[in-house]
Amino acid sequence: MAKAPQSLHRARKAVGEALNPQGLTLVACSGGADSLALAAAAAWHHRRTTGPLADAKVGGVVVDHHLHPDSVEVSGRTVSQLKSLGLGPVRIYSADVDPESSLGPEAAARTGRYQAFRQAMTELGATRILLAHTADDQAEQVLLGLARGSGTRSLAGIPPARGPFRRPMLHLTRADTEAICRHHDLDWWEDPANSDPRYLRSKVRTQVLPYLERELTTSFRESLIRTAQIAAADADYLENQAKEVFPTLLEDPDPAGALRLKLKPLRAQPPAIRRRVLALAVAAAGGANPSFERLSAVEKLVTGSRSAGPVELAGYVTVHRGARGTSDYGKLVVVPPSG
């Protein structure tokens, strides 16, 4: 076998840090170069019998969305390659994707995929799943976040870890993963959807990013990745600050579960903290993460809108300002969904 590319050594190191050292970790593999390279790096640890990861086990989960006529063949070939690397157990799961979903095809596929991941974890007894997002995915995600105008957390891009999911390849490029696959003689699949401009991410990948690199600077992709690193650190700090402030503003909820925040000290908070406290209150009441527009409407109740509300939010949560002459005066009341 030819000399291993430097990217393989970096991938092995990062994957080793992401594995559960005492149990089963699953590699999510689509059959593309990124996820097969991830599987190859993980398999190296799976085969080791000494060292701090001697008890770590690595299996594979292949999700078939049934969106491509060759999906069954692709899934089967992927399973064969994962088994040839020595991974086990390896299973195929189907993802239910509603093509008419209001979420759009990309989001619907993602929802179905993560449901399949959680099913695989439960049935196989895994505690972690490794996902093969790369630096290229990160750059695309930051650009999409910028286009949506959805704030610091969106500009932070794809997190390296969230819950049981780990993304150890965010420092590697697609060129790196292809080099790893060639080294291991792995035959990766090129999903036609990845270059189909009907899908927003594909359009960013194949048209928008190349145009910006050509017209602005060839290092534009690296600049986006650096932006994600800076934004992630900023967002983490602000969110931690908001989590410390939130309980100091909160009064005991009533039996119905409504939350009450003291208006005056909430109004005195910097906007970046105030908005995050409000989002925490909505989540604590059982609501969905509010959009920028809805959150701005709630913030106006705090900063002096003539209207006292209510403001309706996704998840059937409502927010209003306590009326003068009532026990709720001077408070912002977050009401959970009824029933």
VOPAGU-2260 file (C-alpha; in pm, 1 decimal, decimal comma):
REM VOPAGU-2260
SITE   aa  ch    i         X         Y         Z
SITE  MET   A    0       0,0       0,0       0,0
SITE  ALA   A    1     127,4     347,7     -85,6
SITE  LYS   A    2     236,9     586,6     186,1
SITE  ALA   A    3     -61,3     717,6     380,5
SITE  PRO   A    4    -157,6    1079,9     308,3
SITE  GLN   A    5     -99,8    1326,0     590,6
SITE  SER   A    6    -474,5    1384,1     603,4
SITE  LEU   A    7    -525,3    1023,1     718,1
SITE  HIS   A    8    -307,3    1076,5    1024,3
SITE  ARG   A    9    -499,7    1393,0    1110,3
SITE  ALA   A   10    -830,4    1212,7    1058,3
SITE  ARG   A   11    -727,2     923,8    1284,3
SITE  LYS   A   12    -623,1    1161,6    1560,5
SITE  ALA   A   13    -947,8    1359,5    1545,1
SITE  VAL   A   14   -1165,0    1048,2    1524,4
SITE  GLY   A   15    -985,5     893,7    1822,7
SITE  GLU   A   16   -1079,6    1196,8    2030,6
SITE  ALA   A   17   -1444,6    1163,5    1923,4
SITE  LEU   A   18   -1493,1     791,0    1995,0
SITE  ASN   A   19   -1657,2     655,0    2305,9
SITE  PRO   A   20   -1359,6     480,1    2471,2
SITE  GLN   A   21   -1579,1     229,9    2655,7
SITE  GLY   A   22   -1858,4     142,3    2414,0
SITE  LEU   A   23   -1999,0     135,9    2063,2
SITE  THR   A   24   -1973,7     436,1    1832,2
SITE  LEU   A   25   -2148,1     431,8    1495,5
SITE  VAL   A   26   -2015,8     590,2    1176,8
SITE  ALA   A   27   -2294,0     737,0     963,6
SITE  CYS   A   28   -2198,1     649,5     607,8
SITE  SER   A   29   -2370,7     747,7     284,2
SITE  GLY   A   30   -2113,5     587,6      57,3
SITE  GLY   A   31   -1963,0     924,2     -35,0
SITE  ALA   A   32   -1594,1    1004,4      -4,0
SITE  ASP   A   33   -1632,9    1202,4     318,8
SITE  SER   A   34   -1811,2     932,7     516,7
SITE  LEU   A   35   -1601,6     645,1     377,5
SITE  ALA   A   36   -1286,2     834,0     478,4
SITE  LEU   A   37   -1434,9     881,4     824,3
SITE  ALA   A   38   -1508,5     508,1     840,7
SITE  ALA   A   39   -1151,0     424,2     738,1
SITE  ALA   A   40   -1008,2     644,8    1013,3
SITE  ALA   A   41   -1247,5     498,1    1270,4
SITE  ALA   A   42   -1171,6     140,1    1161,6
SITE  TRP   A   43    -805,5     191,9    1248,6
SITE  HIS   A   44    -906,9     247,0    1610,7
SITE  HIS   A   45   -1161,2     -37,2    1599,2
SITE  ARG   A   46    -884,6    -283,0    1512,6
SITE  ARG   A   47    -648,6    -173,4    1788,8
SITE  THR   A   48    -622,7    -396,3    2094,5
SITE  THR   A   49    -397,1    -179,8    2309,7
SITE  GLY   A   50    -398,1     177,1    2433,6
SITE  PRO   A   51    -670,6     400,9    2579,0
SITE  LEU   A   52    -916,5     306,5    2300,9
SITE  ALA   A   53    -863,3     -69,2    2324,0
SITE  ASP   A   54   -1224,5    -114,6    2441,4
SITE  ALA   A   55   -1374,5     119,7    2182,5
SITE  LYS   A   56   -1592,4     -47,3    1921,0
SITE  VAL   A   57   -1702,9     105,3    1592,9
SITE  GLY   A   58   -1998,7       4,8    1378,9
SITE  GLY   A   59   -2170,8     162,7    1083,4
SITE  VAL   A   60   -2516,5     291,2     998,2
SITE  VAL   A   61   -2622,3     345,6     637,8
SITE  VAL   A   62   -2941,4     543,7     581,9
SITE  ASP   A   63   -3134,0     481,6     261,6
SITE  HIS   A   64   -3362,4     774,8     178,7
SITE  HIS   A   65   -3503,0     594,3    -127,4
SITE  LEU   A   66   -3470,9     918,2    -323,6
SITE  HIS   A   67   -3246,0     775,5    -597,0
SITE  PRO   A   68   -3325,4     478,4    -824,1
SITE  ASP   A   69   -2993,4     315,0    -734,4
SITE  SER   A   70   -3024,7     373,5    -360,0
SITE  VAL   A   71   -3057,3       4,8    -269,4
SITE  GLU   A   72   -2748,6     -83,6    -472,0
SITE  VAL   A   73   -2551,4     208,9    -327,7
SITE  SER   A   74   -2648,8     117,0      29,2
SITE  GLY   A   75   -2550,0    -245,6     -23,9
SITE  ARG   A   76   -2212,4    -151,1    -169,1
SITE  THR   A   77   -2152,4      86,6     119,9
SITE  VAL   A   78   -2226,4    -186,1     374,6
SITE  SER   A   79   -1982,3    -417,8     198,5
SITE  GLN   A   80   -1705,3    -157,3     212,6
SITE  LEU   A   81   -1769,4     -83,4     580,1
SITE  LYS   A   82   -1748,3    -453,5     659,6
SITE  SER   A   83   -1428,9    -483,7     454,0
SITE  LEU   A   84   -1277,9    -218,2     680,3
SITE  GLY   A   85   -1365,5    -437,6     978,8
SITE  LEU   A   86   -1650,4    -233,9    1124,6
SITE  GLY   A   87   -1930,7    -409,9    1304,2
SITE  PRO   A   88   -2217,3    -414,1    1352,0
SITE  VAL   A   89   -2321,2    -249,5    1024,3
SITE  ARG   A   90   -2688,3    -194,5     944,8
SITE  ILE   A   91   -2904,2     -24,7     682,7
SITE  TYR   A   92   -3196,2     189,3     800,8
SITE  SER   A   93   -3465,9     351,5     590,7
SITE  ALA   A   94   -3547,9     719,6     627,8
SITE  ASP   A   95   -3905,5     828,7     577,1
SITE  VAL   A   96   -3895,7    1139,0     357,7
SITE  ASP   A   97   -4213,2    1319,8     262,2
SITE  PRO   A   98   -4148,2    1484,3     -77,3
SITE  GLU   A   99   -4442,6    1719,4     -16,4
SITE  SER   A  100   -4319,0    1831,2     325,0
SITE  SER   A  101   -4346,0    2202,4     398,2
SITE  LEU   A  102   -3988,8    2182,2     528,0
SITE  GLY   A  103   -3853,7    2137,7     175,9
SITE  PRO   A  104   -3673,6    1829,8      38,4
SITE  GLU   A  105   -3337,0    1893,4     205,5
SITE  ALA   A  106   -3479,0    1955,8     553,2
SITE  ALA   A  107   -3724,1    1666,5     520,6
SITE  ALA   A  108   -3440,4    1430,8     428,8
SITE  ARG   A  109   -3235,2    1555,2     722,1
SITE  THR   A  110   -3523,9    1500,3     963,7
SITE  GLY   A  111   -3573,3    1145,2     838,6
SITE  ARG   A  112   -3201,6    1076,7     855,3
SITE  TYR   A  113   -3166,5    1184,3    1217,6
SITE  GLN   A  114   -3469,1     978,4    1314,9
SITE  ALA   A  115   -3296,1     676,6    1159,4
SITE  PHE   A  116   -2974,7     759,2    1347,7
SITE  ARG   A  117   -3156,6     761,8    1681,2
SITE  GLN   A  118   -3330,9     436,0    1598,9
SITE  ALA   A  119   -2993,7     279,8    1516,8
SITE  MET   A  120   -2843,4     401,0    1844,1
SITE  THR   A  121   -3129,5     249,7    2041,7
SITE  GLU   A  122   -3133,1     -85,1    1863,1
SITE  LEU   A  123   -2755,7    -131,3    1846,4
SITE  GLY   A  124   -2674,4       8,7    2189,4
SITE  ALA   A  125   -2452,4     290,1    2064,2
SITE  THR   A  126   -2387,7     609,5    2258,3
SITE  ARG   A  127   -2234,5     821,6    1983,5
SITE  ILE   A  128   -2261,3     870,0    1608,6
SITE  LEU   A  129   -1982,9    1017,9    1398,0
SITE  LEU   A  130   -2088,2    1241,6    1108,3
SITE  ALA   A  131   -1859,5    1322,2     815,9
SITE  HIS   A  132   -1906,4    1696,9     773,5
SITE  THR   A  133   -1589,8    1860,7     638,5
SITE  ALA   A  134   -1440,5    2208,7     618,4
SITE  ASP   A  135   -1615,1    2251,0     282,5
SITE  ASP   A  136   -1951,0    2178,1     445,3
SITE  GLN   A  137   -1864,1    2430,2     714,5
SITE  ALA   A  138   -1791,7    2703,4     461,5
SITE  GLU   A  139   -2120,4    2634,3     283,0
SITE  GLN   A  140   -2311,9    2640,8     612,0
SITE  VAL   A  141   -2165,3    2976,7     714,5
SITE  LEU   A  142   -2252,8    3128,2     378,1
SITE  LEU   A  143   -2609,3    2995,5     408,8
SITE  GLY   A  144   -2632,8    3139,2     760,7
SITE  LEU   A  145   -2512,1    3475,7     632,7
SITE  ALA   A  146   -2775,3    3468,9     358,9
SITE  ARG   A  147   -3048,5    3399,0     613,9
SITE  GLY   A  148   -2930,9    3679,6     843,6
SITE  SER   A  149   -2997,0    3465,6    1148,4
SITE  GLY   A  150   -2729,2    3578,0    1390,5
SITE  THR   A  151   -2407,1    3469,5    1556,8
SITE  ARG   A  152   -2506,5    3110,8    1624,7
SITE  SER   A  153   -2595,2    3060,4    1259,8
SITE  LEU   A  154   -2262,3    3208,7    1150,8
SITE  ALA   A  155   -2092,9    2963,5    1386,2
SITE  GLY   A  156   -2182,8    2697,0    1133,9
SITE  ILE   A  157   -2182,7    2326,7    1211,1
SITE  PRO   A  158   -2092,9    2243,9    1573,1
SITE  PRO   A  159   -1821,7    1979,3    1628,3
SITE  ALA   A  160   -2044,0    1811,8    1887,0
SITE  ARG   A  161   -2410,6    1824,0    1980,2
SITE  GLY   A  162   -2568,3    1561,1    2200,7
SITE  PRO   A  163   -2455,4    1216,4    2085,0
SITE  PHE   A  164   -2335,6    1344,7    1747,4
SITE  ARG   A  165   -1966,8    1413,4    1680,1
SITE  ARG   A  166   -1811,3    1570,7    1370,7
SITE  PRO   A  167   -1437,3    1508,8    1385,7
SITE  MET   A  168   -1363,2    1590,8    1018,7
SITE  LEU   A  169   -1445,7    1961,7    1018,6
SITE  HIS   A  170   -1076,5    2046,4     975,6
SITE  LEU   A  171   -1039,0    1831,1     662,3
SITE  THR   A  172   -1140,8    1916,3     305,3
SITE  ARG   A  173   -1313,9    1703,4      43,4
SITE  ALA   A  174    -981,0    1672,1    -133,1
SITE  ASP   A  175    -841,2    1524,1     189,9
SITE  THR   A  176   -1121,3    1268,7     218,8
SITE  GLU   A  177   -1082,5    1160,9    -143,3
SITE  ALA   A  178    -709,4    1108,3     -85,7
SITE  ILE   A  179    -791,0     887,3     216,7
SITE  CYS   A  180   -1035,4     682,6       7,9
SITE  ARG   A  181    -782,3     633,8    -269,9
SITE  HIS   A  182    -526,0     517,4     -15,8
SITE  HIS   A  183    -767,0     250,8     109,4
SITE  ASP   A  184    -894,4     160,3    -240,6
SITE  LEU   A  185   -1245,7     263,6    -142,5
SITE  ASP   A  186   -1494,8     324,7    -422,7
SITE  TRP   A  187   -1706,0     623,7    -325,8
SITE  TRP   A  188   -2040,5     729,3    -469,9
SITE  GLU   A  189   -2108,8    1072,7    -613,2
SITE  ASP   A  190   -2465,3    1164,2    -519,9
SITE  PRO   A  191   -2617,2    1352,9    -816,5
SITE  ALA   A  192   -2811,1    1570,0    -570,9
SITE  ASN   A  193   -2481,3    1720,3    -453,7
SITE  SER   A  194   -2442,7    1899,6    -786,5
SITE  ASP   A  195   -2811,5    1964,4    -859,6
SITE  PRO   A  196   -2869,4    2343,3    -850,3
SITE  ARG   A  197   -3236,0    2288,5    -761,9
SITE  TYR   A  198   -3115,2    2230,5    -406,3
SITE  LEU   A  199   -2994,7    2541,8    -226,2
SITE  ARG   A  200   -2685,8    2384,3     -68,0
SITE  SER   A  201   -2585,2    2232,3    -401,3
SITE  LYS   A  202   -2620,5    2570,6    -569,1
SITE  VAL   A  203   -2396,5    2725,4    -303,5
SITE  ARG   A  204   -2143,3    2443,7    -351,7
SITE  THR   A  205   -2129,7    2440,8    -729,0
SITE  GLN   A  206   -2208,7    2800,5    -826,6
SITE  VAL   A  207   -2202,8    3057,4    -547,7
SITE  LEU   A  208   -1881,4    2963,7    -363,8
SITE  PRO   A  209   -1676,1    2912,5    -683,2
SITE  TYR   A  210   -1798,1    3250,7    -810,3
SITE  LEU   A  211   -1701,8    3428,9    -487,3
SITE  GLU   A  212   -1360,7    3263,4    -481,6
SITE  ARG   A  213   -1305,4    3363,7    -841,9
SITE  GLU   A  214   -1427,8    3722,5    -809,5
SITE  LEU   A  215   -1318,2    3812,3    -453,5
SITE  THR   A  216   -1034,7    3598,2    -325,3
SITE  THR   A  217    -921,8    3238,7    -358,4
SITE  SER   A  218    -908,0    3219,1      22,8
SITE  PHE   A  219   -1277,6    3305,2      61,7
SITE  ARG   A  220   -1360,2    2951,1     176,9
SITE  GLU   A  221   -1091,7    2966,1     447,4
SITE  SER   A  222   -1227,0    3304,6     558,1
SITE  LEU   A  223   -1572,9    3154,8     606,5
SITE  ILE   A  224   -1429,9    2871,8     815,1
SITE  ARG   A  225   -1236,6    3119,6    1029,7
SITE  THR   A  226   -1555,3    3321,8    1073,1
SITE  ALA   A  227   -1729,4    3008,9    1202,0
SITE  GLN   A  228   -1457,8    2951,2    1461,7
SITE  ILE   A  229   -1476,9    3311,3    1587,0
SITE  ALA   A  230   -1857,0    3319,9    1584,9
SITE  ALA   A  231   -1881,8    2988,0    1769,7
SITE  ALA   A  232   -1661,8    3116,3    2052,3
SITE  ASP   A  233   -1862,8    3440,0    2073,6
SITE  ALA   A  234   -2196,9    3256,7    2067,4
SITE  ASP   A  235   -2086,2    3011,3    2336,4
SITE  TYR   A  236   -1982,3    3296,7    2565,5
SITE  LEU   A  237   -2304,2    3493,5    2516,4
SITE  GLU   A  238   -2522,2    3186,8    2564,9
SITE  ASN   A  239   -2340,8    3093,7    2885,5
SITE  GLN   A  240   -2387,0    3449,5    3012,5
SITE  ALA   A  241   -2758,3    3435,4    2931,1
SITE  LYS   A  242   -2793,6    3104,2    3115,5
SITE  GLU   A  243   -2644,2    3265,8    3425,6
SITE  VAL   A  244   -2872,9    3569,8    3403,2
SITE  PHE   A  245   -3195,5    3381,6    3324,2
SITE  PRO   A  246   -3261,8    3231,7    3671,3
SITE  THR   A  247   -3192,3    3565,2    3841,5
SITE  LEU   A  248   -3480,9    3722,5    3647,6
SITE  LEU   A  249   -3721,1    3434,7    3688,5
SITE  GLU   A  250   -3997,1    3413,7    3945,4
SITE  ASP   A  251   -4151,9    3084,8    4052,1
SITE  PRO   A  252   -4387,6    2952,0    3783,7
SITE  ASP   A  253   -4755,5    2924,8    3866,7
SITE  PRO   A  254   -4934,1    2584,5    3872,7
SITE  ALA   A  255   -5023,3    2626,3    3504,0
SITE  GLY   A  256   -4652,9    2651,6    3418,7
SITE  ALA   A  257   -4640,0    3016,5    3309,3
SITE  LEU   A  258   -4301,0    3183,0    3351,3
SITE  ARG   A  259   -4260,5    3537,0    3478,8
SITE  LEU   A  260   -3953,3    3751,8    3415,8
SITE  LYS   A  261   -3885,8    4075,0    3602,4
SITE  LEU   A  262   -3913,4    4348,7    3343,2
SITE  LYS   A  263   -3687,7    4619,0    3481,6
SITE  PRO   A  264   -3369,8    4409,8    3522,1
SITE  LEU   A  265   -3447,5    4229,8    3194,7
SITE  ARG   A  266   -3471,5    4566,3    3017,4
SITE  ALA   A  267   -3133,9    4664,3    3163,4
SITE  GLN   A  268   -2955,3    4368,9    3003,6
SITE  PRO   A  269   -2748,2    4424,7    2686,0
SITE  PRO   A  270   -2954,5    4333,0    2378,4
SITE  ALA   A  271   -2736,7    4030,4    2298,9
SITE  ILE   A  272   -2804,9    3884,6    2645,2
SITE  ARG   A  273   -3167,9    3997,3    2660,2
SITE  ARG   A  274   -3260,1    3821,4    2335,5
SITE  ARG   A  275   -3095,6    3500,4    2450,8
SITE  VAL   A  276   -3272,6    3514,2    2787,0
SITE  LEU   A  277   -3603,2    3552,3    2606,4
SITE  ALA   A  278   -3524,3    3253,6    2383,8
SITE  LEU   A  279   -3438,7    3049,6    2695,0
SITE  ALA   A  280   -3771,3    3147,4    2852,9
SITE  VAL   A  281   -3963,5    3039,9    2543,3
SITE  ALA   A  282   -3781,6    2706,8    2536,6
SITE  ALA   A  283   -3842,1    2656,4    2910,2
SITE  ALA   A  284   -4213,5    2708,0    2847,8
SITE  GLY   A  285   -4210,5    2432,9    2586,5
SITE  GLY   A  286   -4194,7    2645,3    2273,8
SITE  ALA   A  287   -3981,0    2613,0    1962,6
SITE  ASN   A  288   -3673,2    2824,5    1906,1
SITE  PRO   A  289   -3823,4    3160,2    1799,4
SITE  SER   A  290   -3737,8    3320,2    1467,8
SITE  PHE   A  291   -3560,7    3656,9    1464,0
SITE  GLU   A  292   -3885,5    3833,5    1371,1
SITE  ARG   A  293   -4087,1    3673,0    1653,4
SITE  LEU   A  294   -3808,0    3727,7    1905,2
SITE  SER   A  295   -3791,4    4094,0    1804,9
SITE  ALA   A  296   -4165,7    4123,3    1864,8
SITE  VAL   A  297   -4123,3    3980,1    2214,9
SITE  GLU   A  298   -3830,3    4210,8    2284,3
SITE  LYS   A  299   -4046,7    4512,5    2201,4
SITE  LEU   A  300   -4274,9    4414,4    2489,3
SITE  VAL   A  301   -3970,1    4452,8    2715,3
SITE  THR   A  302   -3826,3    4773,1    2574,8
SITE  GLY   A  303   -4141,4    4983,9    2567,2
SITE  SER   A  304   -4394,4    4888,3    2300,9
SITE  ARG   A  305   -4737,7    5044,1    2358,7
SITE  SER   A  306   -4886,4    4702,7    2299,7
SITE  ALA   A  307   -4876,5    4461,9    2593,3
SITE  GLY   A  308   -4922,5    4162,7    2363,8
SITE  PRO   A  309   -4979,3    3881,1    2348,5
SITE  VAL   A  310   -4717,3    3776,4    2096,5
SITE  GLU   A  311   -4778,9    3431,4    1955,2
SITE  LEU   A  312   -4480,1    3202,6    1891,9
SITE  ALA   A  313   -4421,2    2869,1    1723,6
SITE  GLY   A  314   -4511,6    2583,6    1955,3
SITE  TYR   A  315   -4825,8    2765,3    2077,1
SITE  VAL   A  316   -4640,2    2970,1    2338,4
SITE  THR   A  317   -4762,0    3326,0    2397,2
SITE  VAL   A  318   -4588,0    3616,2    2568,6
SITE  HIS   A  319   -4747,2    3927,9    2718,1
SITE  ARG   A  320   -4660,8    4211,9    2953,7
SITE  GLY   A  321   -4846,3    4218,4    3283,3
SITE  ALA   A  322   -5121,5    4479,7    3298,0
SITE  ARG   A  323   -5111,4    4773,0    3538,6
SITE  GLY   A  324   -5307,9    4704,5    3854,5
SITE  THR   A  325   -5254,6    4327,4    3842,5
SITE  SER   A  326   -5006,6    4105,9    4026,7
SITE  ASP   A  327   -4824,6    4057,2    3694,4
SITE  TYR   A  328   -4749,0    4427,7    3652,5
SITE  GLY   A  329   -4376,8    4478,7    3594,6
SITE  LYS   A  330   -4337,1    4126,4    3462,9
SITE  LEU   A  331   -4311,0    3956,8    3127,2
SITE  VAL   A  332   -4535,0    3649,2    3126,2
SITE  VAL   A  333   -4449,3    3350,3    2906,3
SITE  VAL   A  334   -4749,2    3117,3    2876,9
SITE  PRO   A  335   -4694,5    2754,9    2775,1
SITE  PRO   A  336   -4919,4    2568,0    2529,7
SITE  SER   A  337   -5257,2    2480,9    2676,4
SITE  GLY   A  338   -5350,8    2115,4    2707,3
